[in-house]
Amino acid sequence: MLTAASLVKRFGGLTAVDGVSFAISEGETFGLLGPNGAGKTTAISMICGLLKPNEGSVTVDGEPIATTSTRGRSAIGLVPQDLAIYPDLTGEENLRFFGHLYGMSGQPLAGRVAEVLELVGLSERKDNHSKEYSGGMKRRLNIGIGLLHRPKLLVLDEPTVGVDPQSRNAILESVENLSTAGMAVLYTTHYMEEAERLCDRVAIIDEGKIQAEGTRRELVSMVGEKDRVTISGTGNLAAAAEALRLIAGVTDASSSDQRIDVLATDASAILPELLASVTTSGGSITGVEVEEPNLEAVFLHLTGKALRD
């Protein structure tokens, strides 16, 4: 659905985006994860045809994207980081206005406005001016505008910045439902937990360059860290730990007072086998915790700095 090839953007002596390439398939949510100033918004501006690249190209649904043509851009829904709504219009009026810009009208527009209001949870506040909305509600309206014309690619640039936790969760739930409808989603964020929750694949970007790309599991494997499983219990835990070390995928298992600590390559896949082994070895399980390495560790490994530096 989207192919970005070797994108470069310079501002004077500063190279803000330096050879960025990636592709997104239909129904996939792809994350650009990086700190503020990493080049995420500049890359998005080129992808949406708002900024001309110095080098490289973009195609969406097979159509080339350029600043000099609207061709291909109708397939894109953009939700910018800065709110793009009219405060003196109601939620419904905002959607109708942008619908007209998309060339929609009449009953099809009215029906779609109602659908979008329901989707972003604003049906009951549709007649309120958007200046009366909370920060989270404004963000949800912003997303609704991007969805209005049923784009094939939805681009969200840090849509949860500055919102309260409840609104943030509502936004994330809305985004989670989009790819299931077959829409391709490009999602930028500097929140590791958002990328892990939403994205099928993630590209880690820093100083204008893609440092690594892949699924969370693929990226974590680059660091070499293992999943950690803590099994609490009673009984013969020493014998249980010895038995666990024989299971494929387990790299270490040790017992101490009422617990077994296990290091494994893919703990979730072998967890039933681990628990069964403890039981058959004479252990009685009272609790289990699984801790997987996260993208924060990957970012630190690749860049030598924390994600929010």
RARAFEN-V996385 format. One record per pair of residues at least 12 apart in sequence whose ideal C-beta (glycine too) atoms are under 8 Angstrom apart, sorted by the first residue. I is the first residue (numbers start at 1). GAP is how many residues later the second one is. If there is no record, write none. Layout:
# RARAFEN-V996385
I|GAP  I|GAP
This chain:
# RARAFEN-V996385
1|23  1|24  1|25  1|27  1|59  1|60  1|151  1|152  1|183  2|21  2|22  2|45  2|56  2|57  2|58  2|151  2|182  2|184  3|20  3|55  3|56  4|16  4|17  4|18  4|19  4|39  4|42  4|43  4|52  4|53  4|54  5|16  5|51  5|52  5|53  6|13  6|14  6|15  6|49  6|50  6|51  7|12  7|13  7|14  7|36  7|39  7|40  7|46  7|48  7|49  7|50  7|51  8|12  8|45  8|46  8|47  8|48  9|30  9|33  9|34  9|37  9|42  9|44  9|45  10|44  15|193  16|23  16|26  16|192  17|22  17|25  17|26  17|29  17|36  17|191  18|21  18|189  18|190  18|191  19|37  19|190  19|191  20|19  20|23  20|36  20|185  20|188  20|189  20|190  21|35  21|189  22|181  22|188  22|191  24|129  24|160  24|161  24|162  25|159  26|126  26|156  26|157  26|158  27|152  27|153  27|155  27|156  27|157  28|151  28|156  28|157  28|172  28|173  29|146  29|149  29|150  29|155  29|156  29|158  29|169  29|170  29|171  30|154  30|155  30|156  30|157  30|169  30|170  30|171  30|172  30|173  31|156  31|157  31|158  31|163  31|164  31|167  31|168  31|170  31|171  31|172  32|12  32|154  32|155  32|156  32|157  32|170  32|171  32|173  33|155  33|156  33|157  33|159  33|162  33|166  33|169  33|170  33|171  33|172  33|262  33|266  33|274  34|154  34|156  34|170  34|171  34|172  34|273  35|155  35|171  35|272  35|273  35|274  36|154  38|152  38|167  38|168  38|169  38|170  39|166  39|168  39|169  39|170  40|117  40|118  40|148  40|165  41|40  41|116  41|117  41|147  42|166  43|162  44|34  44|111  44|113  44|142  44|144  46|12  47|13  47|18  47|29  47|108  47|139  48|17  48|25  48|28  48|30  48|107  49|16  49|17  49|18  49|20  49|21  49|23  49|24  49|27  50|17  51|16  52|14  52|15  59|13  60|12  60|13  60|15  60|16  60|92  60|93  61|14  61|91  61|92  63|12  74|28  74|75  74|77  75|76  75|77  75|78  76|75  76|76  76|77  76|78  76|79  77|69  77|70  77|71  77|72  77|74  77|76  77|77  77|78  78|68  78|77  78|79  79|63  79|64  79|66  79|67  79|75  79|76  79|77  79|78  79|80  80|62  80|77  81|76  81|77  81|78  81|80  83|55  83|56  83|59  84|58  84|61  85|45  85|53  85|56  85|57  85|60  86|44  87|42  87|43  87|44  88|41  88|43  89|40  89|41  90|36  90|37  90|38  90|39  90|40  91|26  91|31  91|34  91|35  91|36  91|37  91|39  91|42  91|50  91|53  92|21  92|25  92|34  92|35  94|36  94|47  94|51  95|18  95|21  95|22  95|46  95|49  95|50  95|53  96|13  96|17  98|47  98|50  99|13  99|14  99|49  99|50  102|46  102|47  104|44  104|45  112|36  112|38  113|35  116|28  116|31  116|32  117|27  119|25  119|28  119|55  119|58  120|20  120|21  120|23  120|24  120|27  120|54  121|19  121|49  121|53  122|15  122|18  122|19  122|22  125|12  134|30  134|33  135|27  135|28  135|29  135|32  136|27  136|28  136|30  136|31  136|32  136|34  136|35  137|30  139|20  139|21  139|24  139|28  139|32  140|27  140|30  140|31  140|34  142|17  143|13  143|16  143|28  143|31  143|32  147|31  151|32  152|31  152|32  153|30  153|31  153|32  153|33  154|24  154|29  154|30  154|31  154|32  155|30  155|31  156|19  156|29  156|30  156|31  156|32  157|31  158|30  158|31  158|32  159|12  159|16  159|28  160|12  160|29  160|31  160|34  172|22  172|25  172|26  175|12  175|23  176|21  176|22  179|21  185|13  187|12  190|117  190|118  192|102  192|103  192|104  192|107  192|115  195|21  195|100  196|20  196|98  196|99  199|17  200|15  201|12  201|13  201|14  202|12  202|13  202|14  202|17  202|93  204|15  204|91  204|94  204|95  204|98  204|99  206|93  206|96  206|97  211|88  211|91  211|92  212|86  212|90  216|79  217|49  219|76  219|79  220|72  220|73  220|74  220|75  220|77  220|78  222|76  222|79  222|80  223|70  223|74  223|75  223|78  225|68  225|72  226|25  226|37  226|38  226|39  226|67  227|36  227|37  227|38  227|39  227|40  227|41  227|63  227|64  227|65  227|66  228|33  228|34  228|35  228|39  228|62  228|63  229|32  229|33  229|34  229|35  229|38  229|42  229|45  229|59  229|60  229|61  229|62  230|29  230|30  230|31  230|32  230|57  230|58  230|59  230|61  231|28  231|29  231|31  231|43  231|44  231|47  231|52  231|54  231|56  231|57  232|26  232|27  232|53  232|54  232|55  232|56  232|57  233|25  233|26  233|27  233|45  233|50  233|51  233|52  233|53  233|54  234|24  234|49  234|50  234|52  235|47  235|48  235|49  236|45  236|46  236|47  237|18  237|21  237|22  237|23  237|41  237|46  238|17  239|42  239|43  239|44  240|15  240|20  240|37  240|38  240|41  240|42  240|43  241|12  241|13  241|14  241|19  241|21  242|39  243|34  243|35  243|37  243|38  244|16  244|18  244|30  244|33  244|34  247|23  247|26  247|27  247|30  248|22  249|15  249|16  249|17  249|18  249|20  249|21  250|12  250|13  250|14  250|20  250|24  251|12  251|13  251|14  258|28  260|18  260|23  262|12  267|23  267|25  268|22  268|24  271|17  271|19  275|13  295|12
